C-alpha cells in the first residue's frame, strides 16, 4: 500500500517529547515551517483521516464487485444506489463475520507466527539507520512460504475426502476482510501506544498530530516478544496470504468451470512465480524504502494485513468466477512476458547487490562497473559510503527496475480479458504508486547523498523510462 506523503526534518525524539516531524530513516512526516496552513491541515489531519476511513470501504467494495456484481463496478454502483440507509450499506459491504471466518483469520495468524518462530534461518542485518540502529532478521521467509503453500495443498486433499473444499474461504471473503480490518485497526492502535510507551529501538517519536501518528506510526523497527513486526505483517502475513488467496481463487475457478481454465491458470502461475522470487530475495527486501523509511503504523501495517489481501488480489478475485477462455498461443505469450519481467526485475536487483558486495571491482554486461561513490553521515557524525551504479540496468534509468514490475502486473491482469476494467485496477494503481515512488526515492537520495546524487542524476537523467520519464 502506498499512501506516502511529503516529509520534514525533525529534532531527535528519543526523549519522548513531541516535535514537528520524524527523524532519520524513520520516515520524516512533519512539514516545513513554510508549509501553508491548508496543506498542513490536510497532511496532518484530513489526509490520514481520509485514508483510514476510505481504504477499508475500498477493499470491501472490491470484494462485493467480484462476488456479487459479476466483476462490474458499474453494476456494483447500481446496487449501491438501491441500498437504503447507511446501516444497510454497512451490512451489505461489511457482512457480519461467521465463526468460520474468525477461525480462518486467527488460525492462519497463529500458524504463520509459529512457523516464523520455529523455522530456522540465517541471521542477517538490515541497513544501519541514521541514528546508528542496525535491525537484525532471520532469513527463513522462503521456507515458511513453501511450508504454507504445501499445507494448503495438503488441506485441500484432506477436505476433498470429506466432500469439502477450501474455496469456502473465497465464498466468505467479505467476512474475512471484515475480521482483518478489525484486527488490523486494533493492532495499529497497539503499535501506536507501544512506540510511545515501550519502543524497541531508538528509532521512534511523535508529531503534533494524533491522526498522523496513528497513520504513519510511532516506531520504525518495533518488535513484540522478539518478533519483528514489519517482517511478520509484510511477509509472513501479507505476502503469504496473497499467495494463498491466488491459490484459493484458482481452486474456485476450477469448481465454477469444471476444469482448470487457461486464463486463471496463467495468471496464478505468474503470481506465484513472482511471490516465490520475493521470498527467495526477502533479505534484499529488508533493505528497500518500505522498510527503511516507513514506520509501523496504519499505512504499512494495515496495508499489509488488509490492503494486500484485499486489493493486490483483484485479478485473482475476478478470475475466480469470470475467467474467460483463452487461446493457448496467447496464454503462453502472456506467461512468457510475465516470467521475463520477473527475471528482468531480479537481474536489476542482483546487479546492484553484486556491485556493492564487490565494492565496485567487478564487471556489468561485460565491462568494468561504473559507479559513483557517495558518502553520507549518520546522526552520530559517523561517515559511511555507498555505491551508486551507473552501469547495466541502472545506467538506463534511475528506477528502471519499476518497468518490469509494471510489465508483470499487466501480465497477470491480461488473462481477465476486456469485458470489465476490474482485472486492471491493480495495474493502473501500480502506475501511480511507482511513479510517485520515483519522486520519493529521488528526494530521499538527494537528502542522503547530496552532490553525489546530483552527479548520478546528471549521468542517468531519466527516472524510469529513457527519453520519456
C-alpha positions in Angstrom: 0.0 0.0 0.0 1.5 3.4 -1.0 0.0 6.5 0.5 3.3 8.3 1.2 3.4 12.0 1.9 6.0 14.8 1.9 8.4 15.0 4.8 10.3 17.3 7.1 13.4 17.1 9.2 12.6 17.0 12.9 14.6 17.0 16.1 15.7 13.9 18.0 12.7 12.3 19.6 14.3 9.7 21.7 13.5 11.7 24.8 9.8 11.0 24.2 8.9 14.7 23.6 6.7 15.6 20.6 8.2 17.5 17.7 7.3 18.6 14.3 8.5 15.5 12.5 10.1 12.1 12.4 13.9 12.0 12.2 16.3 9.9 10.1 15.3 6.8 8.3 12.1 6.6 10.3 10.2 8.5 7.6 10.0 12.1 8.5 6.4 13.1 8.3 6.3 16.6 9.6 6.1 19.8 7.4 8.5 22.5 6.8 7.8 25.8 8.6 7.0 27.4 5.2 4.1 25.0 4.5 0.8 26.6 4.1 -1.9 26.1 6.7 -4.4 24.3 4.4 -1.7 21.8 3.3 -0.6 21.3 6.9 -4.2 20.5 7.9 -4.6 18.1 5.0 -1.2 16.4 5.6 -1.5 16.0 9.4 -5.3 15.5 9.9 -7.6 15.3 6.8 -5.3 13.1 4.7 -4.7 10.4 7.3 -8.4 10.5 8.3 -9.4 10.1 4.7 -7.2 7.1 4.1 -8.1 5.4 7.4 -11.8 5.8 6.6 -12.0 5.2 2.8 -9.5 2.3 2.3 -11.5 -0.3 4.3 -14.6 0.6 2.2 -12.5 0.2 -0.9 -11.4 -3.4 -0.1 -14.9 -4.3 0.8 -16.3 -2.8 -2.4 -13.8 -4.7 -4.5 -14.8 -8.0 -2.9 -18.5 -7.1 -3.4 -17.9 -6.3 -7.1 -16.1 -9.6 -7.7 -18.5 -11.8 -5.7 -21.9 -10.1 -6.1 -21.8 -7.9 -9.3 -20.1 -10.2 -11.9 -16.9 -8.1 -11.7 -18.7 -5.0 -12.9 -18.0 -1.8 -11.0 -21.0 -0.2 -12.8 -23.3 -2.9 -11.6 -21.9 -2.7 -8.1 -22.6 1.1 -8.0 -26.1 0.5 -9.3 -26.7 -2.0 -6.5 -25.2 0.5 -4.0 -27.7 3.2 -5.1 -30.5 0.8 -4.2 -29.3 0.3 -0.6 -31.4 2.3 1.8 -29.6 4.0 4.6 -26.0 3.9 6.0 -26.8 0.9 8.2 -27.9 -1.2 5.3 -24.8 -0.2 3.4 -22.7 -1.3 6.3 -24.4 -4.7 6.4 -24.1 -5.1 2.6 -20.4 -4.4 2.3 -19.3 -5.4 5.7 -21.0 -8.8 6.3 -21.1 -9.9 9.9 -18.2 -12.4 10.4 -19.1 -16.0 11.0 -17.1 -18.2 13.4 -15.5 -19.9 10.4 -14.1 -16.6 9.1 -12.8 -15.7 12.5 -11.2 -19.1 12.8 -9.6 -18.8 9.4 -8.0 -15.5 10.1 -6.7 -16.2 13.6 -5.9 -19.8 12.8 -3.6 -18.7 10.0 -2.3 -15.8 12.1 -1.1 -18.3 14.8 0.1 -20.8 12.2 2.2 -18.1 10.5 3.6 -16.9 13.8 4.6 -20.4 14.9 6.3 -21.0 11.5 8.2 -17.7 11.8 9.5 -18.6 15.2 10.4 -22.3 14.8 11.6 -22.5 11.2 15.4 -21.9 11.1 17.1 -19.3 9.0 20.4 -17.5 8.8 20.9 -14.3 10.7 21.4 -11.1 8.6 21.5 -7.4 9.3 19.5 -4.6 7.7 21.0 -1.2 6.8 22.1 1.0 9.6 19.7 3.8 10.4 20.8 7.4 10.7 20.8 7.0 14.5 23.0 4.0 14.3 20.4 1.2 14.9 21.1 -2.0 12.9 18.0 -4.2 12.7 18.6 -8.0 12.8 16.5 -10.5 10.9 16.1 -14.3 10.4 16.1 -15.3 6.8 13.5 -18.1 6.8 10.9 -16.5 4.5 11.3 -18.9 1.6 11.0 -21.9 3.9 7.9 -20.5 5.6 6.4 -19.7 2.2 6.8 -23.2 0.8 5.5 -24.8 4.0 2.5 -22.6 3.8 1.6 -23.5 0.2 2.2 -27.2 0.8 0.0 -27.0 3.9 -2.8 -25.6 1.8 -2.4 -28.3 -0.8 -2.5 -31.0 1.9 -5.5 -29.4 3.5 -7.3 -29.4 0.1 -6.7 -33.1 -0.4 -7.9 -33.9 3.1 -11.1 -31.8 2.7 -11.8 -33.4 -0.6 -12.1 -36.7 1.1 -15.0 -35.3 3.2 -16.6 -33.6 0.1 -15.4 -30.2 1.4 -13.3 -27.5 -0.2 -11.0 -24.7 0.9 -12.7 -22.4 -1.6 -15.3 -21.7 1.1 -12.8 -19.1 2.2 -13.4 -17.3 -1.1 -17.1 -17.6 -0.5 -16.6 -15.9 2.9 -14.0 -13.4 1.6 -16.1 -10.4 2.6 -16.3 -11.7 6.2 -12.6 -12.5 6.2 -11.8 -8.9 5.2 -14.1 -7.6 8.0 -12.2 -9.7 10.6 -8.9 -8.5 9.1 -10.0 -4.9 9.3 -11.0 -5.2 13.0 -7.7 -7.0 13.8 -5.6 -4.5 11.8 -7.1 -1.4 13.4 -6.7 -2.9 16.9 -3.1 -3.9 16.1 -2.3 -0.4 14.8 -3.6 1.1 18.0 -1.4 -1.2 20.0 1.6 -0.2 17.9 0.8 3.5 18.4 1.0 3.2 22.2 3.9 0.8 22.1 6.0 3.3 20.1 5.3 5.9 22.8 5.5 3.8 26.0 7.8 0.9 25.2 9.8 1.4 21.9 12.1 -1.4 20.7 14.8 0.9 19.5 16.0 4.5 19.4 14.1 5.0 16.1 10.8 6.3 17.5 8.9 9.6 18.1 5.7 11.6 17.6 4.4 14.5 15.7 2.0 17.2 16.8 -0.9 15.3 15.2 -2.5 12.2 16.7 -4.0 11.2 13.3 -0.7 11.4 11.6 1.0 9.4 14.3 -1.7 6.7 14.0 -1.5 6.7 10.2 2.3 6.9 9.9 3.3 5.1 13.1 5.4 6.0 16.1 8.2 3.4 15.7 10.4 2.3 12.8 11.5 -1.1 13.9 9.0 -2.5 16.5 9.4 -5.9 18.0 6.9 -7.8 20.1 8.4 -10.7 22.2 11.3 -10.8 19.8 9.2 -10.9 16.6 9.9 -8.2 14.1 6.5 -6.5 13.4 7.4 -5.5 9.8 8.7 -8.9 8.8 5.6 -10.6 10.2 2.9 -8.2 8.8 4.6 -7.6 5.5 6.0 -11.0 4.7 4.7 -13.8 6.9 1.1 -12.4 6.7 0.5 -10.0 3.8 2.6 -11.7 1.0 1.8 -15.2 2.2 -1.9 -14.5 2.3 -1.7 -13.0 -1.2 -0.2 -16.3 -2.4 -2.9 -18.3 -0.6 -5.7 -16.1 -2.0 -4.4 -16.7 -5.5 -4.5 -20.5 -5.0 -7.9 -20.4 -3.4 -9.3 -18.3 -6.3 -7.8 -20.8 -8.8 -9.4 -23.6 -7.0 -12.7 -21.7 -7.1 -12.3 -21.1 -10.8 -11.8 -24.8 -11.3 -15.0 -25.6 -9.4 -17.0 -22.9 -11.3 -15.8 -24.0 -14.7 -15.4 -27.7 -14.0 -11.9 -27.6 -15.2 -8.7 -25.6 -15.0 -9.2 -22.6 -17.3 -6.0 -21.4 -19.1 -6.6 -17.7 -18.3 -6.9 -18.2 -14.5 -4.0 -20.7 -14.5 -1.6 -18.5 -16.4 -2.4 -15.6 -14.0 -1.9 -17.8 -11.0 1.5 -19.1 -12.3 2.8 -15.6 -12.8 1.6 -14.5 -9.4 3.2 -17.5 -7.6 6.4 -17.2 -9.6 6.7 -13.5 -8.6 5.9 -14.3 -4.9 8.4 -17.2 -4.9 11.1 -14.7 -6.2 10.0 -12.3 -3.5 10.6 -14.7 -0.7 13.8 -16.0 -2.2 15.0 -12.4 -2.2 13.4 -11.4 1.1 16.7 -10.4 2.7 17.0 -7.8 -0.1 13.5 -6.5 0.6 14.6 -5.7 4.1 16.8 -3.0 2.5 14.1 -1.3 0.5 12.4 2.0 1.1 9.4 0.3 2.6 11.4 -1.0 5.5 14.0 1.8 5.8 11.6 4.7 5.8 8.1 3.6 6.5 7.1 3.4 10.2 4.9 0.7 11.6 1.5 2.4 11.6 -1.8 2.2 9.7 0.0 3.0 6.4 2.2 -0.1 6.3 0.7 -2.5 8.9 -3.0 -2.1 7.9 -1.8 -2.0 4.4 -0.1 -5.4 4.6 -2.8 -7.0 6.8 -5.8 -5.8 4.7 -4.8 -3.9 1.6 -2.5 -6.6 0.2 -5.1 -9.4 0.6 -8.0 -7.2 -0.4 -6.5 -5.1 -3.2 -3.5 -6.9 -4.7 -5.6 -9.9 -5.3 -8.1 -8.1 -7.6 -7.2 -10.1 -10.8 -7.5 -13.4 -9.0 -10.8 -12.4 -7.3 -12.2 -11.5 -10.7 -10.9 -14.6 -12.5 -12.4 -16.9 -9.8 -15.9 -16.5 -11.3 -15.3 -14.7 -14.6 -12.3 -16.4 -16.2 -12.7 -16.1 -20.0 -11.5 -18.7 -22.4 -8.1 -18.0 -23.9 -6.2 -19.4 -26.9 -3.1 -21.4 -26.0 -0.7 -19.3 -28.0 -1.9 -16.1 -26.3 -1.7 -17.7 -22.9 1.9 -18.9 -23.5 2.8 -15.4 -24.7 1.4 -13.7 -21.6 3.1 -16.3 -19.4 6.5 -15.7 -21.2 6.2 -11.9 -20.7 5.3 -12.3 -17.1 8.2 -14.7 -16.4 10.6 -12.5 -18.4 9.5 -9.5 -16.3 10.3 -11.4 -13.1 13.7 -12.3 -14.4 14.4 -8.8 -15.5 13.4 -7.3 -12.2 15.6 -9.8 -10.3 18.6 -9.2 -12.5 18.4 -5.5 -11.9 18.4 -6.0 -8.1 21.1 -8.6 -8.4 23.4 -6.2 -10.4 23.2 -3.6 -7.6 23.8 -6.0 -4.8 26.7 -7.7 -6.6 28.5 -4.4 -7.4 28.1 -3.3 -3.8 29.3 -6.6 -2.4 32.4 -6.4 -4.6 32.9 -2.7 -3.8 32.7 -1.9 -7.5 35.5 -4.2 -8.5 33.6 -6.3 -11.0 32.0 -6.3 -14.4 28.5 -5.5 -15.6 27.4 -6.5 -19.0 31.0 -7.4 -19.9 32.5 -4.1 -18.9 34.0 -2.6 -15.8 31.2 -1.4 -13.5 30.8 2.3 -13.5 30.0 3.7 -10.0 29.7 6.9 -8.1 31.0 6.7 -4.6 28.5 8.6 -2.3 29.3 9.3 1.3 26.7 10.1 3.9 26.6 10.8 7.6 24.7 9.2 10.4 23.2 11.4 13.1 26.1 10.3 15.3 28.5 12.0 12.9 29.9 8.8 11.6 30.6 8.9 7.8 29.7 5.9 5.6 29.9 5.2 1.9 27.6 3.7 -0.7 28.0 2.9 -4.4 25.6 4.4 -7.0 25.7 2.1 -10.0 25.8 3.8 -13.4 26.2 0.6 -15.5 23.7 -2.1 -16.6 20.0 -1.6 -15.9 20.9 1.3 -13.5 22.5 3.2 -16.4 19.3 3.2 -18.4 17.2 4.9 -15.8 17.4 5.6 -12.1 14.4 3.4 -11.4 14.2 1.2 -14.5 13.5 -1.8 -12.3 10.0 -0.5 -11.9 9.3 -1.1 -15.6 9.4 -4.9 -15.3 7.2 -4.6 -12.2 4.6 -2.9 -14.4 5.0 -5.5 -17.1 4.5 -8.2 -14.5 1.3 -6.6 -13.2 -0.1 -6.2 -16.7 0.8 -9.8 -17.5 -1.2 -11.3 -14.6 -4.1 -8.9 -15.4 -4.4 -9.6 -19.2 -5.9 -13.1 -18.7 -9.0 -11.2 -17.4 -9.8 -10.2 -20.9 -11.6 -6.9 -21.9 -15.1 -7.4 -20.6 -14.6 -5.3 -17.5 -11.9 -3.0 -16.2 -11.7 -4.7 -12.8 -8.8 -7.0 -13.6 -6.7 -4.0 -14.5 -7.3 -1.8 -11.4 -4.2 -3.1 -9.6 -2.1 -2.4 -12.7 -3.4 1.2 -13.1 -2.9 1.8 -9.3 0.6 0.5 -9.6 1.5 3.0 -12.3 0.5 5.8 -9.9 2.3 4.1 -7.0 5.6 3.6 -8.7 5.6 7.0 -10.5 5.1 8.6 -7.1 7.8 6.4 -5.6 10.4 7.7 -8.1 9.9 11.1 -6.7 10.1 9.7 -3.1 13.3 7.9 -3.9 14.9 10.9 -5.5 14.1 13.1 -2.6 15.4 10.6 -0.1 18.6 10.0 -2.0 19.2 13.7 -2.7 18.9 14.4 1.0 21.2 11.5 1.9 23.9 11.7 -0.7 23.8 15.4 -1.8 26.2 16.3 -4.6 26.9 12.6 -5.3 23.2 12.1 -6.2 23.1 15.2 -8.3 26.1 13.8 -10.2 24.2 10.5 -10.6 21.1 12.3 -11.9 23.3 14.0 -14.5 24.8 10.7 -15.6 21.4 9.0 -15.6 18.9 11.7 -16.4 15.7 9.6 -16.7 13.7 8.5 -13.8 12.1 5.3 -15.2 11.7 5.3 -19.0 14.5 6.6 -21.3 13.5 9.6 -23.3 10.0 9.6 -21.8 10.2 9.9 -18.0 
